[in-house]
C-alpha cells in the first residue's frame, strides 16, 4: 500500500507539475500576447502621430496657398484698376489730342487764308512794299510748315496711343 500511496503521490506530483507547466506556459503566452499587442498599439500610435503631422503640414501648405492666392488676386485687381485708370487717361488724352487737331486745323485754315492774302499783296505791291510783303509771306509759309509738322506729330501720337489701348 505504501507503494500505492507513493505511486499516487508521484502521479499527483506529475499532474501538479503538468498543471504548473501548463499554467506557466499559458502565462508566458499571455505575456507574449500582451507584449505583441502593446507593440502593435505603439506602432499604431506612431503611425497616427505621423499621419497627424502630415495632415498638419498639408493644412499649413493649403493655408499658405490660400494666402498666396489672395495676395495674387489683390495684386491682379490692383493692376486691373491701374490699367483701367491708364486706359481712361489715354482716352482723355486722345480726346484732347483730337480737339487740339481740330483747333490746329482751324488755325491752318486761317493761316492759309492769310498766306493767300499775302500772295495777293506780293503780286500787287511794288518796290519796298513788295519786299516787306514777300518777307511776311515767307514768315507765314514758315509758320504753316511748323503747323503742318505739329499736326503730323500730334496725329502720330494719337495713333500710337490708340494702338496701345
C-alpha positions as CSV (number, residue, x, y, z in Angstrom):
1,X,0.0,0.0,0.0
2,X,2.9,2.2,0.7
3,X,3.8,1.7,-2.9
4,X,0.3,2.7,-4.0
5,X,0.4,5.8,-1.9
6,X,3.9,6.7,-3.2
7,X,2.7,6.0,-6.7
8,X,-0.5,8.1,-6.2
9,X,1.7,10.9,-4.8
10,X,4.0,10.6,-7.8
11,X,1.1,10.8,-10.2
12,X,-0.3,13.7,-8.3
13,X,3.1,15.4,-8.3
14,X,3.4,14.8,-12.1
15,X,-0.1,16.2,-12.6
16,X,0.8,19.2,-10.4
17,X,4.0,19.6,-12.5
18,X,2.0,19.4,-15.7
19,X,-0.5,21.9,-14.4
20,X,2.2,24.2,-13.3
21,X,3.9,23.8,-16.6
22,X,0.7,24.4,-18.5
23,X,-0.1,27.3,-16.2
24,X,3.4,28.7,-16.7
25,X,3.1,28.2,-20.5
26,X,-0.3,29.9,-20.5
27,X,1.1,32.9,-18.5
28,X,4.1,33.1,-20.9
29,X,1.8,33.0,-23.9
30,X,-0.4,35.6,-22.3
31,X,2.7,37.9,-21.6
32,X,3.9,37.5,-25.2
33,X,0.4,38.3,-26.5
34,X,0.3,41.4,-24.3
35,X,3.8,42.4,-25.5
36,X,2.8,41.9,-29.1
37,X,-0.4,43.9,-28.5
38,X,1.5,46.7,-26.8
39,X,4.0,46.8,-29.7
40,X,1.1,46.9,-32.2
41,X,-0.6,49.7,-30.2
42,X,2.7,51.6,-30.1
43,X,3.2,51.2,-33.9
44,X,-0.4,52.3,-34.5
45,X,0.1,55.3,-32.2
46,X,3.3,56.2,-34.1
47,X,1.5,55.8,-37.4
48,X,-1.3,58.0,-36.1
49,X,1.1,60.7,-35.0
50,X,2.9,60.6,-38.3
51,X,-0.4,60.9,-40.2
52,X,-1.5,63.8,-37.9
53,X,1.8,65.5,-38.5
54,X,1.5,65.0,-42.3
55,X,-2.1,66.3,-42.2
56,X,-1.0,69.4,-40.2
57,X,1.8,70.1,-42.8
58,X,-0.7,69.7,-45.6
59,X,-3.1,72.0,-43.9
60,X,-0.3,74.6,-43.4
61,X,0.6,74.3,-47.1
62,X,-3.1,74.8,-48.0
63,X,-3.3,77.9,-45.8
64,X,-0.1,79.3,-47.4
65,X,-1.5,78.6,-50.9
66,X,-4.8,80.4,-49.9
67,X,-2.8,83.4,-48.6
68,X,-0.7,83.5,-51.8
69,X,-3.8,83.2,-53.9
70,X,-5.4,86.1,-52.0
71,X,-2.2,88.2,-52.4
72,X,-2.1,87.4,-56.2
73,X,-5.8,88.2,-56.6
74,X,-5.3,91.5,-54.8
75,X,-2.3,92.4,-57.0
76,X,-4.3,91.4,-60.1
77,X,-7.2,93.6,-59.0
78,X,-4.8,96.5,-58.3
79,X,-3.1,96.0,-61.7
80,X,-6.5,95.9,-63.4
81,X,-7.6,99.0,-61.6
82,X,-4.4,100.8,-62.7
83,X,-4.8,99.6,-66.2
84,X,-8.4,100.9,-66.3
85,X,-7.1,104.2,-65.0
86,X,-4.4,104.4,-67.6
87,X,-6.9,103.5,-70.3
88,X,-9.2,106.3,-69.1
89,X,-6.3,108.7,-69.1
90,X,-5.4,107.5,-72.7
91,X,-9.0,108.1,-73.8
92,X,-8.9,111.6,-72.3
93,X,-5.6,112.3,-74.0
94,X,-6.9,111.1,-77.3
95,X,-10.0,113.3,-76.9
96,X,-7.8,116.3,-76.0
97,X,-5.5,115.5,-78.9
98,X,-8.4,115.4,-81.4
99,X,-9.7,118.7,-80.0
100,X,-6.2,120.1,-80.4
101,X,-6.1,118.8,-84.0
102,X,-9.4,120.5,-84.7
103,X,-8.0,123.7,-83.3
104,X,-4.8,123.4,-85.3
105,X,-6.9,122.7,-88.4
106,X,-8.8,125.9,-87.9
107,X,-5.6,127.8,-87.3
108,X,-4.2,126.2,-90.5
109,X,-7.2,127.3,-92.5
110,X,-6.8,130.8,-91.1
111,X,-3.1,130.7,-91.9
112,X,-3.8,129.5,-95.4
113,X,-6.2,132.5,-95.9
114,X,-3.5,134.9,-94.6
115,X,-1.0,133.3,-97.0
116,X,-3.4,133.7,-99.9
117,X,-3.9,137.4,-98.9
118,X,-0.1,137.8,-98.6
119,X,0.4,136.4,-102.1
120,X,-2.1,138.9,-103.4
121,X,-0.2,141.7,-101.6
122,X,3.1,140.5,-103.1
123,X,1.5,140.4,-106.6
124,X,0.1,143.9,-106.3
125,X,2.9,145.5,-104.4
126,X,6.0,147.1,-105.8
127,X,9.4,148.2,-104.6
128,X,10.0,148.2,-100.8
129,X,6.3,147.3,-100.1
130,X,6.8,144.2,-102.2
131,X,9.9,143.2,-100.3
132,X,8.1,143.6,-97.0
133,X,5.1,141.6,-98.4
134,X,7.5,138.8,-99.6
135,X,9.2,138.7,-96.1
136,X,5.7,138.5,-94.5
137,X,4.7,135.7,-96.9
138,X,7.9,133.7,-96.2
139,X,7.2,134.1,-92.4
140,X,3.6,132.9,-92.9
141,X,4.8,129.9,-95.0
142,X,7.3,129.0,-92.3
143,X,4.6,129.1,-89.7
144,X,2.4,126.9,-91.9
145,X,5.2,124.3,-92.2
146,X,5.7,124.4,-88.5
147,X,1.9,124.0,-88.0
148,X,1.8,121.1,-90.5
149,X,4.7,119.4,-88.7
150,X,2.9,119.9,-85.4
151,X,-0.3,118.4,-86.8
152,X,1.6,115.3,-88.1
153,X,3.3,114.8,-84.8
154,X,0.0,115.0,-83.0
155,X,-1.7,112.6,-85.4
156,X,1.2,110.1,-84.9
157,X,0.9,110.4,-81.1
158,X,-2.8,109.9,-81.2
159,X,-2.4,106.8,-83.5
160,X,0.3,105.4,-81.1
161,X,-1.9,105.9,-78.0
162,X,-4.9,104.3,-79.8
163,X,-2.8,101.4,-80.8
164,X,-1.5,100.9,-77.3
165,X,-5.0,100.9,-75.8
